[in-house]
Amino acid sequence: MSLKHNLVIQTAFLGDLILSIPTLKRIREIYPEDKLIVVCKNGLGDFLLKQKIVDQVIEVEKSSSQSYSSAANQLNQLKIRNIYCLHRSVRSQLFSAKISAQKKIGFSSLLGFWVFDDVIDFVPENPEVIRQFKILESTDEKTYLEFKDADFHFLNTPDHNGHLPAVPEYFSFHHSVNKHISAHKRIAIFPGSVWATKRWTQVGFTQLAEMFLKQNYQVDLLGGPAEGDLCRDIASQAVGARVLAGTLSIAESIEKLSEYDLVISNDSASTHMAAYNNIPVVSIFGPTTVAMGFRPWSNNSYIVEEKDLECRPCGKHGHNICPLGHHNCMKQISSSQVYQTAAKILG
């Protein structure tokens, strides 16, 4: 009897979840008759349903063992063909162990060898989309052949203009949007980040917004509710910029980005939202580097960074305070640097 569900566990941050989309879409192609379920962090799954990427979302509160137990009980009422555990945390691996499935696939680790039927090598040098997609090679011959003898390390290396290499078609988002046409160029700026050191300076964002406004561009400042005060402070000096931070859900923000000609963001989820929509994006990297794998996944992606600092990267996610106290990775990036990169894109 054919089983009717495939389960993907990805309880990381929003950016990581967006970078899972090519993997999710390939699972749909492999098993078109099965339903696809994703377990993700609380508050993040609605856009996957609205974009029709998955059939069902089960959200968990990461600090609550009861939340995980409830999710496991719900899933054990279903017939599950495969579990793909994209998140490499111990909690996600133990969660996988509690769910019945025909096959469980995850990344290699000491615990993983006990939990999973198939364990897949995690290749740190690859972009995150490629790292996650690799989990399919044991259940999909076509994916196995794509990985066989392939080298994807070069995809993390921008050229001298900061332009990142083109995304391989097989691993792309395969998502198109109806481009909004406006009389004026429209710029979306996301100045926030969960991690304080991953935020470019407020002065830099303010000066950049003023530069665009002087060129008669429409400038919108976006982000979650927590970025509202920051955006209002920028708008108070960059007169004419509109503040949309905190007014849109994740799903609404992703849909709205189709209205813009360019997105400028820190190394954060908004970078990946823009790339998913294939909107040109300039991503400002500070404590993190592109070599860590979390590049925006599109052919229209550009990086601005201060390369000549030995202290980069200083951590996987950045910090709330610069470990060395100077935050030069962001302070040494000027508004003119970012504007010049944007100008090349906008022509």
C-alpha positions in Angstrom: 0.0 0.0 0.0 1.4 3.4 -1.0 2.1 5.8 1.8 0.6 9.2 1.5 2.9 11.7 3.2 6.5 13.0 3.1 7.7 14.9 6.1 10.4 17.6 6.2 11.8 18.9 9.5 13.3 22.4 9.3 13.0 24.3 12.5 15.8 26.9 11.8 15.4 30.6 11.2 13.2 32.0 8.4 16.2 32.4 6.0 17.1 28.8 6.3 13.5 27.8 5.7 13.3 29.8 2.5 16.6 28.2 1.4 14.8 24.8 1.8 12.3 25.6 -0.9 14.2 24.0 -3.8 14.4 20.8 -1.8 10.7 20.9 -1.0 9.8 21.5 -4.6 11.9 18.5 -5.7 10.2 16.3 -3.2 6.9 17.3 -4.8 8.3 16.3 -8.2 9.6 12.9 -6.9 6.3 12.0 -5.2 3.5 14.0 -6.9 0.7 11.8 -5.4 1.9 12.3 -1.8 1.1 15.1 0.6 4.1 17.2 1.8 4.3 18.3 5.4 6.8 20.7 7.0 7.6 21.0 10.6 9.0 24.5 11.3 9.5 27.1 13.9 6.4 28.8 15.3 5.1 31.7 13.1 7.1 30.9 10.0 5.0 28.4 8.0 2.1 30.4 6.6 3.9 31.6 3.5 4.7 28.0 2.5 1.0 27.3 2.4 0.1 30.5 0.6 2.8 29.9 -2.0 1.4 26.3 -2.3 4.8 24.9 -1.7 3.5 22.4 0.9 0.2 20.8 1.8 0.5 21.1 5.6 2.5 23.0 8.1 3.0 22.0 11.8 4.7 24.7 13.8 6.6 24.0 17.0 7.7 26.2 19.9 11.4 25.4 20.1 11.6 26.0 23.9 8.6 23.7 24.6 9.0 19.9 24.8 5.2 19.7 25.0 5.0 21.4 21.6 7.3 18.7 20.1 5.4 15.9 21.8 2.1 17.2 20.4 3.5 17.5 16.9 4.9 13.9 17.1 1.5 12.6 18.3 -0.2 14.3 15.4 2.3 13.0 12.8 2.1 9.4 14.2 -1.6 9.3 13.1 -0.4 9.5 9.5 1.3 7.1 7.1 4.6 8.7 6.3 6.8 7.5 3.5 10.0 9.5 4.2 11.2 11.8 6.9 13.8 14.3 5.6 15.5 16.0 8.6 17.1 19.2 7.2 17.9 20.7 10.6 21.0 19.2 12.2 20.3 20.0 15.8 20.1 17.2 18.5 16.5 18.3 19.2 15.4 17.8 15.6 17.1 14.4 15.4 15.5 13.2 18.6 12.2 14.5 17.3 12.7 12.4 14.1 13.3 9.3 16.3 9.8 9.7 17.8 7.9 9.6 14.5 7.1 6.4 12.6 8.1 6.3 8.9 9.1 3.9 6.2 12.5 5.6 5.9 14.2 8.4 7.8 17.0 10.4 6.2 19.3 13.0 7.9 22.8 14.3 7.9 25.6 12.3 9.4 26.4 12.6 13.1 26.9 10.3 16.0 23.2 10.5 16.9 22.2 10.5 13.2 23.7 7.1 12.7 21.3 5.8 15.4 18.2 7.8 14.3 18.3 7.7 10.5 18.1 4.8 8.0 20.2 6.9 5.5 22.8 9.4 6.6 24.0 12.0 4.1 27.3 13.9 4.2 27.0 17.6 5.1 29.4 19.6 2.9 30.3 22.9 4.8 31.9 24.5 1.7 28.7 24.3 -0.4 25.9 27.0 -0.4 23.1 26.2 2.0 20.6 25.3 -0.7 23.0 22.7 -2.1 23.8 21.4 1.4 20.1 20.8 2.1 19.3 19.5 -1.4 21.9 16.8 -0.9 19.6 15.0 1.5 17.6 13.8 -1.4 20.4 11.8 -3.1 19.5 8.5 -1.4 15.9 8.6 -2.5 16.2 10.3 -5.9 18.5 9.0 -8.6 18.4 12.2 -10.6 19.6 14.2 -7.6 22.3 11.7 -7.0 23.6 12.1 -10.5 23.6 15.9 -10.2 25.8 15.6 -7.1 28.1 12.9 -8.6 31.5 14.4 -9.1 30.1 17.9 -8.9 31.9 20.8 -7.2 29.7 23.7 -6.0 32.2 25.6 -3.9 32.7 28.3 -6.5 29.1 29.4 -6.0 30.1 31.2 -2.8 32.7 33.5 -4.5 31.5 36.9 -5.8 33.4 38.6 -8.6 35.2 42.0 -8.2 31.8 43.8 -8.5 30.3 41.7 -5.7 28.1 39.8 -8.2 27.6 36.2 -7.1 27.8 33.3 -9.7 24.6 32.2 -11.4 22.5 29.6 -9.6 22.5 26.1 -11.2 19.1 25.6 -12.9 18.4 22.3 -11.3 18.7 23.8 -7.8 16.9 27.1 -8.4 13.7 28.3 -6.7 11.8 27.9 -10.0 9.6 30.7 -9.0 8.4 33.6 -11.2 6.5 36.7 -10.2 4.4 39.2 -12.1 6.7 42.2 -12.1 4.9 45.4 -10.9 5.4 48.3 -13.3 5.8 51.8 -11.8 6.7 55.2 -13.2 9.4 55.5 -10.5 12.1 53.1 -9.4 11.1 51.5 -6.1 13.7 50.5 -3.5 13.0 48.3 -0.5 15.4 48.7 2.4 15.5 46.2 5.3 17.8 47.8 8.0 17.1 45.2 10.7 18.4 41.8 11.8 17.9 39.5 14.7 21.6 39.8 15.5 22.8 43.3 16.3 26.2 43.0 14.7 24.7 41.9 11.4 23.1 45.3 11.1 24.8 47.9 9.0 24.9 51.3 10.6 21.8 53.4 11.0 23.8 56.4 9.6 24.7 54.3 6.5 21.1 53.3 5.8 19.9 56.9 6.4 22.5 58.3 3.9 21.7 55.6 1.4 17.9 56.3 1.6 18.7 60.0 1.1 20.8 59.3 -2.0 17.9 57.3 -3.6 15.3 60.0 -2.7 17.5 62.6 -4.4 17.3 60.5 -7.6 13.5 60.5 -7.3 13.3 56.9 -6.3 10.6 55.7 -4.0 12.1 54.3 -0.8 10.3 52.0 1.5 11.7 50.8 4.9 10.5 47.2 5.7 11.0 44.6 8.5 9.1 43.1 11.4 7.5 44.9 14.3 10.9 44.9 16.2 12.4 47.1 13.4 9.7 49.7 13.5 11.5 52.2 15.7 14.7 51.8 13.7 12.8 52.5 10.4 11.0 55.4 11.8 14.3 56.9 13.0 15.8 56.5 9.5 12.6 58.0 7.9 12.7 61.0 10.3 16.0 62.1 8.6 15.5 60.6 5.1 12.4 62.7 4.5 10.1 61.0 2.0 10.9 57.4 2.9 7.9 55.4 3.8 7.8 53.1 6.9 6.2 49.7 6.3 8.0 47.8 9.0 5.5 45.8 11.2 2.6 46.3 8.8 3.0 43.1 6.8 3.1 39.4 7.6 5.9 37.2 6.3 3.7 36.0 3.5 2.5 39.5 2.7 6.1 40.8 2.7 7.2 38.1 0.2 4.4 39.0 -2.1 5.0 42.7 -1.8 8.6 42.4 -2.9 7.5 41.8 -6.4 6.7 45.6 -6.5 10.3 46.6 -6.2 13.2 47.1 -8.6 15.8 46.5 -5.9 16.1 45.2 -2.3 18.9 46.2 0.0 19.4 44.2 3.2 21.7 42.9 5.8 22.7 39.2 5.7 19.2 38.3 7.0 15.9 36.6 5.9 14.9 39.6 3.8 17.9 38.8 1.5 16.4 35.4 0.8 12.9 36.7 0.5 14.1 39.0 -2.4 16.1 36.2 -4.0 13.0 33.9 -3.9 11.1 36.6 -5.9 14.1 37.0 -8.2 14.3 40.7 -7.3 17.8 42.1 -7.6 19.3 42.3 -4.1 22.3 43.9 -2.5 23.2 42.1 0.7 25.6 43.7 3.2 27.8 41.2 5.0 29.6 42.1 8.3 30.4 39.5 10.9 29.4 36.7 8.5 30.9 35.8 5.1 29.5 34.4 1.9 31.9 31.4 2.3 29.7 30.2 5.2 27.1 29.3 2.6 24.1 31.6 3.3 24.3 33.6 0.0 21.1 35.0 -1.6 20.1 32.3 -4.0 19.4 34.1 -7.3 21.3 35.3 -10.4 20.7 38.9 -9.4 22.5 38.9 -6.1 25.3 41.2 -5.1 27.5 41.4 -1.9 29.0 44.4 -0.2 31.5 43.6 2.5 34.8 44.8 4.1 37.1 42.1 2.9 40.4 43.1 4.6 39.5 42.2 8.2 41.2 39.2 9.8 38.4 39.0 12.4 35.8 38.0 9.8 33.9 35.8 10.3 33.4 36.0 14.1 30.6 33.5 14.4 27.9 31.6 12.5 25.1 34.1 13.3 26.9 37.2 14.5 26.6 38.6 18.0 24.7 41.2 20.0 28.0 43.0 20.6 31.2 43.0 18.5 33.6 40.6 20.3 36.5 43.0 19.7 34.5 46.1 20.5 35.0 48.0 17.2 32.4 46.6 14.7 34.7 47.6 11.9 33.1 45.0 9.6 30.1 47.3 9.3 31.4 50.7 10.3 34.0 50.7 7.5 31.3 50.1 4.8 30.3 53.5 3.4 26.9 54.5 2.0 28.6 55.4 -1.3 29.9 51.8 -1.6 26.4 50.4 -1.3 25.0 53.0 -3.6 27.5 52.4 -6.3 26.7 48.7 -6.3 23.0 49.5 -6.4 23.6 52.0 -9.3 25.2 49.3 -11.4 22.1 47.1 -11.0 19.6 49.9 -11.6 21.6 51.2 -14.6 
